[in-house]
Amino acid sequence: MAGWSFITNHGSVLAAIAMHASQTARQIGDIAGITERAAHKIIKDLEDDGYVSKTRTGRRNSYQIHANVPLKDDISNATVGELLLALGWKRARRQAKDTETDQVVP
């Protein structure tokens, strides 16, 4: 009965990254219910627009959410962090309280 969803694939990938920052693109795609190829494209979109940044750690990537970036919509003044908190994200500050980068709390 799931013909549609309130959260787009971009939102699903963002939430998957927020909750599983050290997962591979394939694993993020599996969590979001999309293909690995689609996950790579969406991750690139999120990076290009400043929502996440990717850091290479050995052979894997890890991701950081930029929680203070405004959502791409014309309706609200909400930030990415506010959306993720509504979706159940538990964030932990890595630096000072006013920093824009958050990490995942396991």
Contacts in CASP RR format, 6 or more apart in sequence:
PFRMAT RR
TARGET T0000
AUTHOR 0000-0000-0000
METHOD contacts of the structure
MODEL  1
MAGWSFITNHGSVLAAIAMHASQTARQIGDIAGITERAAHKIIKDLEDDG
YVSKTRTGRRNSYQIHANVPLKDDISNATVGELLLALGWKRARRQAKDTE
TDQVVP
5 12 0 8 1.000
7 15 0 8 1.000
7 87 0 8 1.000
9 32 0 8 1.000
9 34 0 8 1.000
9 38 0 8 1.000
9 42 0 8 1.000
10 42 0 8 1.000
10 45 0 8 1.000
10 46 0 8 1.000
11 83 0 8 1.000
12 31 0 8 1.000
12 32 0 8 1.000
12 33 0 8 1.000
12 34 0 8 1.000
13 28 0 8 1.000
13 29 0 8 1.000
13 32 0 8 1.000
13 34 0 8 1.000
13 39 0 8 1.000
13 42 0 8 1.000
13 43 0 8 1.000
13 46 0 8 1.000
14 46 0 8 1.000
14 51 0 8 1.000
14 52 0 8 1.000
14 65 0 8 1.000
14 80 0 8 1.000
14 83 0 8 1.000
14 84 0 8 1.000
15 32 0 8 1.000
15 84 0 8 1.000
15 87 0 8 1.000
15 89 0 8 1.000
16 23 0 8 1.000
16 28 0 8 1.000
16 29 0 8 1.000
16 31 0 8 1.000
16 32 0 8 1.000
17 23 0 8 1.000
17 28 0 8 1.000
17 43 0 8 1.000
17 46 0 8 1.000
17 52 0 8 1.000
17 63 0 8 1.000
17 65 0 8 1.000
18 65 0 8 1.000
18 84 0 8 1.000
18 87 0 8 1.000
18 89 0 8 1.000
18 91 0 8 1.000
18 104 0 8 1.000
19 31 0 8 1.000
19 88 0 8 1.000
19 89 0 8 1.000
19 104 0 8 1.000
20 27 0 8 1.000
20 28 0 8 1.000
20 31 0 8 1.000
20 104 0 8 1.000
21 62 0 8 1.000
21 63 0 8 1.000
21 64 0 8 1.000
21 65 0 8 1.000
21 103 0 8 1.000
21 104 0 8 1.000
22 57 0 8 1.000
22 60 0 8 1.000
22 62 0 8 1.000
22 63 0 8 1.000
23 31 0 8 1.000
24 60 0 8 1.000
24 61 0 8 1.000
25 36 0 8 1.000
25 39 0 8 1.000
25 40 0 8 1.000
25 43 0 8 1.000
25 61 0 8 1.000
26 36 0 8 1.000
26 39 0 8 1.000
28 39 0 8 1.000
28 43 0 8 1.000
29 35 0 8 1.000
29 36 0 8 1.000
29 38 0 8 1.000
29 39 0 8 1.000
32 39 0 8 1.000
32 42 0 8 1.000
34 42 0 8 1.000
43 52 0 8 1.000
43 54 0 8 1.000
43 63 0 8 1.000
46 52 0 8 1.000
47 53 0 8 1.000
47 54 0 8 1.000
49 69 0 8 1.000
49 72 0 8 1.000
50 66 0 8 1.000
50 69 0 8 1.000
51 65 0 8 1.000
51 66 0 8 1.000
51 69 0 8 1.000
51 80 0 8 1.000
52 63 0 8 1.000
52 64 0 8 1.000
52 65 0 8 1.000
52 66 0 8 1.000
53 63 0 8 1.000
53 64 0 8 1.000
53 66 0 8 1.000
53 101 0 8 1.000
54 61 0 8 1.000
54 62 0 8 1.000
54 63 0 8 1.000
55 61 0 8 1.000
55 62 0 8 1.000
55 63 0 8 1.000
55 64 0 8 1.000
64 101 0 8 1.000
64 102 0 8 1.000
64 103 0 8 1.000
65 80 0 8 1.000
65 81 0 8 1.000
65 84 0 8 1.000
65 91 0 8 1.000
65 101 0 8 1.000
65 102 0 8 1.000
65 103 0 8 1.000
65 104 0 8 1.000
66 80 0 8 1.000
66 100 0 8 1.000
66 101 0 8 1.000
66 102 0 8 1.000
67 79 0 8 1.000
67 80 0 8 1.000
67 81 0 8 1.000
67 84 0 8 1.000
67 91 0 8 1.000
67 100 0 8 1.000
67 101 0 8 1.000
67 102 0 8 1.000
68 79 0 8 1.000
68 80 0 8 1.000
68 81 0 8 1.000
68 100 0 8 1.000
69 79 0 8 1.000
69 80 0 8 1.000
69 100 0 8 1.000
70 77 0 8 1.000
70 78 0 8 1.000
70 79 0 8 1.000
70 80 0 8 1.000
71 78 0 8 1.000
71 79 0 8 1.000
71 80 0 8 1.000
71 83 0 8 1.000
81 89 0 8 1.000
81 91 0 8 1.000
81 102 0 8 1.000
84 91 0 8 1.000
85 91 0 8 1.000
89 104 0 8 1.000
90 104 0 8 1.000
90 105 0 8 1.000
91 102 0 8 1.000
91 103 0 8 1.000
91 104 0 8 1.000
91 105 0 8 1.000
92 102 0 8 1.000
92 103 0 8 1.000
92 104 0 8 1.000
92 105 0 8 1.000
93 99 0 8 1.000
93 102 0 8 1.000
93 103 0 8 1.000
94 101 0 8 1.000
94 102 0 8 1.000
94 103 0 8 1.000
95 101 0 8 1.000
END
